């Protein structure tokens, strides 16, 4: 897939300016040495419960996009390149372009995040193997991220499989037409229209996907499927297992970046870090959370595990589960999990607390000695208290999702 060049035109949300809105800085040092300077450039897209307006969050204020979602309380899903987001509301999926390549030889080009003219009908949307996958009326439509640059994007669908799907299909290997579909009872793997494998998976509700490994939450538990390709014959083999997890396996919510899949059971302290090592699946959770986990995501650079817990504590772990930092968010000690919304980016997490009407940026601080640790970069006041969903547009390593 095409990669974004180095001359990206960004919409910058530079956290150093957040004090302009009256928010207080909780950074521990005013040292402006080169090692301590922050130059994060990204843009934060939010949807609200009480309006269909889509906005960029900057300095605690909301800048509305020209076009809205199809309804209030939209769900936002960031694509694997960090450049596009899908917006789901009222069975309509809109798409927002948030990063833009510099167009040489052209005097005019759009720099602002904007809603595309193209949309799809659907009840669910996920990211998978370089695509958005949209489920509508039992069939999945795939749209590759780069296609969204076109006025009339090309799409693929699973019509030919003649199945009624209950969860969006996963793109396993686009070059060979390999997909995993879910009919409400089983997870079935097809190459073109030939069924290659089938595994029990009733009522799938969440998944994590990296190269050669898929984990899906089913009634049976956490289904893991290892995918191997014979380099000589280009044939695939699929090996399934049910993972042993703490708590209620059928409630886990998964996310994935790079080579790491992480999942947690909401309103508990249960979680799991999943990696594939020489075709062996490892499950770890050595760190013990003292409070229930409200949300857990992965940083897009090092696959650090970033979590927000009940009572407003931010916890950062490395991908092996070793604690990197725990930070109490002072204005959020009385808030519940329903109050928090979190979005992760490159060594960065943005946390919004609707109850306290506060936002927090947490990122990596590098010292002059070269060591680095997570810290609270800024906290800021929010103008609203109904943020429902949030994503951070930012440049990501596209090698993660090239299949």
C-alpha positions in Angstrom: 0.0 0.0 0.0 1.1 3.6 -0.6 2.8 5.3 2.2 2.4 8.9 3.3 5.4 11.0 2.4 7.3 13.0 5.0 5.8 16.3 3.9 2.4 15.8 5.4 0.2 18.7 6.0 -1.1 18.2 9.5 -3.8 19.9 11.5 -1.7 20.5 14.6 -3.0 20.2 18.1 0.1 21.3 19.9 -0.3 20.7 23.6 2.0 23.5 24.6 -0.8 26.0 23.7 -3.4 24.4 26.0 -2.8 26.9 28.8 -4.4 29.5 26.6 -7.9 28.1 27.5 -7.3 28.5 31.2 -6.3 24.9 31.9 -3.5 24.3 34.3 -0.3 22.5 33.4 0.7 19.6 35.6 4.1 19.1 34.0 6.7 18.7 36.6 9.4 20.9 35.0 9.6 24.1 33.0 12.9 23.0 31.5 12.8 24.0 27.8 15.9 22.1 26.8 15.8 20.2 23.5 15.4 16.9 25.3 12.2 18.1 27.1 10.5 19.9 24.2 7.3 18.4 22.9 6.4 18.7 19.3 3.4 16.3 19.0 1.4 17.1 15.9 -2.0 15.4 15.6 -5.7 16.2 15.5 -8.4 15.0 17.8 -11.8 14.2 16.3 -14.7 13.9 18.7 -18.4 13.0 18.6 -20.9 14.0 21.2 -24.0 12.4 22.8 -26.3 15.4 22.4 -25.5 16.4 18.9 -24.6 14.9 15.5 -21.9 17.5 15.0 -18.4 16.2 14.5 -15.6 18.5 15.9 -11.9 18.8 16.3 -10.9 19.3 19.9 -8.3 22.0 20.4 -7.4 23.8 23.6 -10.5 22.4 25.3 -12.8 24.0 22.6 -14.6 22.3 19.8 -14.2 23.4 16.2 -17.1 21.9 14.2 -16.6 20.2 10.8 -18.7 21.4 8.0 -20.6 18.1 7.8 -22.2 16.1 10.6 -22.7 12.4 11.5 -26.0 10.7 10.7 -27.1 11.0 14.3 -26.1 11.8 17.9 -23.6 9.8 19.9 -21.6 8.5 16.9 -19.0 5.8 17.3 -15.6 6.7 15.8 -13.2 4.1 14.5 -9.6 5.1 13.5 -8.2 3.4 10.5 -4.8 1.6 10.7 -2.9 4.3 8.9 -4.1 7.0 11.3 -5.4 9.1 8.4 -9.1 8.2 8.2 -11.8 7.6 10.7 -15.2 5.8 10.2 -18.2 7.4 11.8 -21.1 5.1 12.7 -24.5 6.6 13.6 -28.1 5.5 12.7 -26.9 2.7 10.4 -24.8 5.1 8.3 -21.1 5.1 8.1 -19.4 8.3 7.1 -15.7 8.7 6.6 -13.5 11.6 7.8 -10.1 12.3 6.3 -7.8 13.8 8.9 -4.3 13.6 7.4 -3.4 14.9 3.9 -0.4 14.5 1.6 1.2 17.6 0.2 0.1 17.8 -3.5 3.1 19.0 -5.5 2.4 21.2 -8.6 -1.0 22.1 -7.2 -1.8 25.5 -5.8 -4.9 24.4 -3.9 -5.5 21.4 -1.7 -7.6 20.7 1.4 -5.8 20.8 4.6 -8.6 20.6 7.1 -10.1 17.4 8.4 -13.4 16.9 6.5 -16.2 14.4 6.0 -16.0 12.7 2.7 -19.0 12.6 0.3 -18.8 8.8 0.2 -20.8 6.8 2.8 -22.1 3.3 3.4 -25.1 1.8 5.1 -24.2 -0.6 7.9 -24.7 -1.5 11.6 -21.1 -2.3 12.5 -17.7 -1.1 11.3 -14.2 -2.3 12.2 -10.6 -2.1 10.9 -9.0 -5.2 9.4 -5.9 -5.8 7.2 -5.7 -2.4 5.7 -9.5 -1.9 5.3 -12.6 -0.7 7.0 -15.1 -3.6 7.1 -18.8 -2.6 7.2 -21.5 -5.1 8.1 -24.9 -4.5 6.5 -27.8 -6.9 6.3 -25.6 -9.9 6.9 -22.9 -9.0 4.3 -19.5 -7.3 4.8 -18.2 -4.6 2.5 -14.5 -4.0 2.5 -13.0 -0.6 1.6 -9.2 -0.1 1.4 -8.0 3.1 3.1 -6.3 4.4 -0.1 -9.5 4.0 -2.0 -11.1 6.7 0.1 -8.9 9.2 -1.7 -11.1 8.7 -4.8 -14.5 10.2 -5.5 -15.9 6.8 -6.2 -14.0 4.3 -4.0 -13.8 0.7 -5.1 -15.2 -1.8 -2.6 -15.3 -5.6 -2.2 -18.0 -7.7 -0.5 -18.8 -11.1 0.8 -22.0 -11.6 -1.2 -20.6 -14.7 -3.0 -20.3 -16.6 0.2 -24.1 -16.8 0.7 -23.9 -16.5 4.5 -25.8 -14.3 6.9 -23.0 -12.6 8.9 -23.4 -11.3 12.5 -20.0 -9.6 12.8 -17.9 -7.9 10.1 -15.6 -10.2 8.3 -11.8 -10.0 8.7 -9.4 -9.5 5.8 -6.7 -12.2 6.4 -4.8 -12.1 3.1 -6.2 -9.8 0.4 -3.8 -11.1 -2.3 -5.1 -14.6 -2.0 -8.7 -13.7 -1.2 -8.6 -15.1 2.3 -11.3 -13.8 4.7 -12.7 -14.9 8.1 -16.5 -14.6 8.4 -18.9 -15.0 11.3 -22.4 -16.5 10.9 -23.4 -16.3 14.5 -22.4 -19.9 15.2 -19.0 -20.4 13.6 -16.0 -18.5 12.4 -15.3 -19.7 8.9 -12.2 -19.1 6.8 -12.7 -18.8 3.0 -10.2 -18.5 0.2 -12.3 -16.9 -2.6 -15.5 -19.0 -2.2 -13.9 -22.2 -0.9 -14.2 -22.9 2.8 -10.8 -23.7 4.3 -11.6 -24.0 8.0 -14.4 -23.6 10.5 -14.3 -23.0 14.3 -17.1 -22.7 16.9 -17.7 -19.0 17.6 -21.2 -18.0 18.7 -22.1 -14.3 18.9 -18.7 -12.7 18.2 -18.5 -9.3 19.8 -14.9 -8.1 19.6 -11.6 -9.0 17.9 -7.9 -8.2 17.8 -5.8 -9.0 14.7 -2.1 -8.9 13.9 0.0 -10.7 11.3 -0.6 -14.5 11.7 -2.9 -14.2 14.7 -6.6 -13.4 15.3 -8.3 -13.3 18.7 -12.1 -13.1 18.8 -14.5 -12.9 21.8 -17.2 -15.5 21.4 -19.7 -17.2 23.7 -17.2 -20.1 23.9 -14.5 -17.8 25.2 -11.5 -16.1 23.5 -11.0 -17.9 20.2 -7.4 -17.7 18.9 -6.5 -18.6 15.4 -2.9 -18.9 14.2 -2.5 -18.4 10.5 0.5 -19.9 8.7 1.4 -19.6 5.0 3.6 -22.1 3.2 6.1 -19.9 1.3 6.5 -22.5 -1.5 2.8 -23.4 -2.1 1.3 -20.2 -0.7 -1.3 -22.4 1.0 -2.6 -21.4 4.4 -3.1 -23.5 7.5 -5.2 -22.4 10.5 -4.8 -23.7 14.1 -7.4 -22.7 16.7 -7.5 -22.8 20.5 -9.5 -21.2 23.3 -7.3 -19.0 25.5 -7.4 -19.2 29.3 -8.1 -15.8 30.6 -9.0 -14.3 34.0 -12.6 -13.5 34.6 -15.4 -13.8 32.0 -13.7 -14.6 28.7 -16.9 -13.8 26.7 -16.8 -10.2 27.9 -13.3 -9.2 26.8 -12.8 -6.2 24.5 -9.7 -6.4 22.2 -7.4 -4.0 20.4 -4.2 -4.5 18.5 -1.1 -2.7 17.2 2.0 -4.0 15.6 2.6 -7.6 17.0 0.6 -7.1 20.2 -3.1 -7.8 21.0 -4.5 -6.6 24.4 -7.9 -7.2 25.9 -9.7 -6.4 29.1 -13.0 -7.3 30.9 -14.9 -4.0 31.5 -15.6 -3.0 35.1 -13.0 -5.5 36.4 -9.2 -5.5 36.8 -8.9 -8.5 34.4 -6.9 -8.1 31.3 -4.6 -10.1 28.9 -1.6 -9.4 26.7 -1.4 -11.7 23.7 1.6 -12.3 21.5 2.7 -14.9 19.0 6.2 -16.2 19.5 7.4 -18.8 17.1 3.9 -20.0 16.4 3.2 -20.3 20.2 0.6 -18.0 21.7 1.7 -16.3 25.0 -0.8 -14.9 27.4 0.4 -12.6 30.2 -1.0 -10.2 32.8 1.8 -9.9 35.5 0.8 -6.3 36.5 -2.0 -6.2 39.0 -4.4 -3.3 38.7 -5.7 -1.9 42.0 -8.9 -0.5 40.4 -11.3 -1.6 37.7 -10.2 -0.9 34.1 -12.3 1.6 32.3 -10.5 1.5 28.9 -7.3 -0.1 27.6 -5.5 0.7 24.3 -2.1 0.4 22.7 0.3 3.1 21.7 0.9 3.0 18.0 4.7 3.2 18.1 6.1 0.8 20.8 2.8 -1.0 21.6 2.8 0.3 25.1 -0.4 -0.6 26.9 -2.2 2.5 28.1 -5.2 2.2 30.5 -7.5 4.5 32.5 -9.0 3.1 35.7 -11.8 3.9 38.1 -10.9 6.9 40.2 -8.8 8.5 37.4 -5.5 6.7 37.4 -3.6 6.4 34.1 -1.4 3.3 33.9 1.3 2.7 31.2 2.8 -0.8 30.8 5.2 -2.1 28.2 4.1 -4.9 25.9 5.4 -7.5 28.4 3.2 -6.1 31.2 6.0 -4.2 33.1 4.8 -1.0 34.7 6.2 2.1 33.1 4.3 4.7 35.0 1.1 5.3 37.0 -0.3 8.8 37.2 -3.3 10.1 39.3 -5.4 12.5 37.4 -6.2 15.0 40.1 -9.5 16.3 38.8 -11.0 12.8 38.2 -10.8 11.0 41.5 -14.6 11.0 41.9 -15.4 10.0 38.3 -16.7 6.6 37.1 -15.8 4.6 34.0 -18.9 6.0 32.2 -17.3 9.5 32.5 -14.1 8.6 30.7 -13.3 8.5 27.0 -9.7 7.7 25.9 -7.8 7.7 22.6 -4.3 6.6 22.0 -1.7 7.7 19.5 2.1 7.6 19.1 3.5 7.5 22.7 0.5 9.6 23.7 -2.9 9.2 25.3 -5.7 11.7 25.4 -8.2 11.2 28.3 -11.5 13.1 28.5 -13.5 13.2 31.8 -17.1 14.4 31.1 -17.9 14.5 34.8 -15.1 16.9 35.7 -15.1 18.6 32.3 -11.4 18.0 32.1 -9.1 16.7 29.4 -5.6 15.3 29.9 -2.7 14.7 27.5 -0.2 12.1 28.7 2.9 11.4 26.7 6.6 10.5 26.8 9.1 12.9 28.4 12.7 12.4 27.5 15.4 13.6 29.8 18.8 14.9 28.8 20.3 11.5 29.8 18.2 9.8 27.2 15.8 8.1 29.5 12.1 8.4 28.8 8.9 8.0 30.9 5.2 8.8 30.6 4.1 12.0 32.3 1.1 14.3 32.5 2.0 16.8 29.8 -1.1 19.0 30.2 -4.6 19.1 31.7 -7.2 21.5 30.2 -10.8 22.6 30.8 -13.5 21.2 28.5 -16.3 23.4 27.1 -18.7 20.4 27.0 -19.6 17.4 29.1 -21.0 14.9 26.5 -18.0 13.6 24.5 -19.1 10.1 23.4 -16.2 8.9 21.2 -12.8 10.2 20.2 -9.9 9.3 17.9 -6.5 10.9 17.3 -5.4 11.4 13.6 -1.7 10.8 13.5 0.9 9.2 11.2 1.4 5.6 11.8 3.8 2.9 10.5 1.8 1.4 7.6 3.9 -1.8 7.6 1.7 -2.9 10.5 -1.3 -3.5 8.2 0.2 -4.4 4.8 -0.8 -8.0 4.1 
